[in-house]
Amino acid sequence: MARGGQVGLARVAVVVRAGAAPLWWLGVFAAGIGVLVPGLTGRRIGVLAGAALFIVATAVVAWVRRRRYTDLAGSAARAGKHDVLQDRRVTVRNWRRGHRWWLLLAFLAALGSAFAVPAAGGLLLAGCGAGLWLKSAWIGRREQSGDALLWVRVDWLADNTGCPAGKAVKAYRSTGIAAGDAAPGGARRKTPAGV
């Protein structure tokens, strides 16, 4: 929360996208190590099961809570001139710091599962990362079609700076498409935006 009645705002798409890269790379790494372990089921069954889990996880993560995001986006109020827009790198850093122990536990669980079903846990983790990328891309398409970026109050995010569509979030705010330092969908802007 900013000082003196100001409200700190984080980009919704950036919060969603912040976990995509760590989950993807930890999952790929865990799956790569998992393939080296024969496991109880054997590598072939493990990889096939992992591929199925990857597809299911990607679809579930990409689709979960879409109605909530749509409702919040539809009722977004315009951000005020005193609102403070959080930088993309700050939002990503806060998310990753808030989730570092969960990421570590998920990675260790994916590695441990390789002794039963090789590569399956890692591919499940990678699927969650891919689902977050798809969800942030979907939010980006909504932002472009509405010609407005979506923001959420930082103090409404969970303690670990996640859940941009959680129960604590009452509404989104919106700004013009050129506001902030992230493109629609939460990626870095390739060129500076005009103001």
Solvent accessible surface area in square Angstrom, and as a share of the most:
residue,aa,sasa,rsa
1,M,129,0.58
2,A,27,0.21
3,R,210,0.77
4,G,84,0.81
5,G,72,0.69
6,Q,63,0.28
7,V,13,0.07
8,G,10,0.10
9,L,0,0.00
10,A,0,0.00
11,R,6,0.02
12,V,0,0.00
13,A,0,0.00
14,V,1,0.01
15,V,2,0.01
16,V,7,0.04
17,R,65,0.24
18,A,2,0.01
19,G,0,0.00
20,A,0,0.00
21,A,30,0.23
22,P,22,0.14
23,L,25,0.13
24,W,69,0.24
25,W,159,0.56
26,L,50,0.25
27,G,0,0.00
28,V,59,0.34
29,F,120,0.50
30,A,1,0.01
31,A,9,0.07
32,G,43,0.41
33,I,61,0.31
34,G,0,0.00
35,V,58,0.33
36,L,134,0.67
37,V,29,0.17
38,P,83,0.52
39,G,24,0.23
40,L,156,0.77
41,T,53,0.31
42,G,28,0.27
43,R,111,0.41
44,R,183,0.67
45,I,98,0.50
46,G,0,0.00
47,V,61,0.35
48,L,102,0.51
49,A,36,0.28
50,G,0,0.00
51,A,43,0.34
52,A,55,0.43
53,L,68,0.34
54,F,54,0.23
55,I,116,0.59
56,V,87,0.50
57,A,7,0.05
58,T,20,0.11
59,A,47,0.37
60,V,88,0.50
61,V,28,0.16
62,A,3,0.03
63,W,167,0.58
64,V,77,0.44
65,R,110,0.40
66,R,42,0.15
67,R,199,0.73
68,R,80,0.29
69,Y,16,0.06
70,T,51,0.29
71,D,86,0.45
72,L,6,0.03
73,A,17,0.13
74,G,66,0.64
75,S,74,0.48
76,A,28,0.22
77,A,56,0.44
78,R,157,0.57
79,A,22,0.17
80,G,42,0.40
81,K,184,0.78
82,H,115,0.51
83,D,22,0.12
84,V,67,0.39
85,L,59,0.30
86,Q,38,0.17
87,D,63,0.32
88,R,36,0.13
89,R,158,0.58
90,V,31,0.18
91,T,6,0.03
92,V,18,0.10
93,R,99,0.36
94,N,39,0.20
95,W,25,0.09
96,R,91,0.33
97,R,140,0.51
98,G,30,0.29
99,H,26,0.12
100,R,129,0.47
101,W,162,0.57
102,W,170,0.59
103,L,22,0.11
104,L,77,0.38
105,L,104,0.52
106,A,32,0.25
107,F,27,0.11
108,L,92,0.46
109,A,68,0.52
110,A,7,0.05
111,L,42,0.21
112,G,40,0.39
113,S,41,0.26
114,A,2,0.02
115,F,138,0.58
116,A,40,0.31
117,V,42,0.24
118,P,0,0.00
119,A,4,0.03
120,A,6,0.05
121,G,13,0.12
122,G,1,0.01
123,L,41,0.20
124,L,73,0.36
125,L,17,0.08
126,A,2,0.01
127,G,0,0.00
128,C,34,0.20
129,G,0,0.00
130,A,16,0.12
131,G,0,0.00
132,L,30,0.15
133,W,77,0.27
134,L,92,0.46
135,K,9,0.04
136,S,0,0.00
137,A,41,0.32
138,W,34,0.12
139,I,3,0.01
140,G,4,0.03
141,R,141,0.51
142,R,83,0.30
143,E,2,0.01
144,Q,115,0.51
145,S,99,0.64
146,G,53,0.51
147,D,97,0.50
148,A,21,0.16
149,L,0,0.00
150,L,15,0.07
151,W,1,0.00
152,V,0,0.00
153,R,42,0.15
154,V,36,0.21
155,D,66,0.34
156,W,57,0.20
157,L,17,0.09
158,A,42,0.32
159,D,155,0.80
160,N,42,0.22
161,T,32,0.18
162,G,3,0.03
163,C,73,0.44
164,P,10,0.06
165,A,2,0.01
166,G,8,0.08
167,K,190,0.80
168,A,55,0.43
169,V,2,0.01
170,K,142,0.60
171,A,32,0.25
172,Y,1,0.00
173,R,56,0.20
174,S,11,0.07
175,T,13,0.08
176,G,28,0.27
177,I,56,0.28
178,A,36,0.28
179,A,25,0.19
180,G,34,0.33
181,D,63,0.33
182,A,1,0.01
183,A,25,0.19
184,P,31,0.20
185,G,5,0.05
186,G,0,0.00
187,A,29,0.23
188,R,177,0.65
189,R,55,0.20
190,K,195,0.83
191,T,98,0.57
192,P,132,0.83
193,A,33,0.26
194,G,61,0.58
195,V,191,1.10
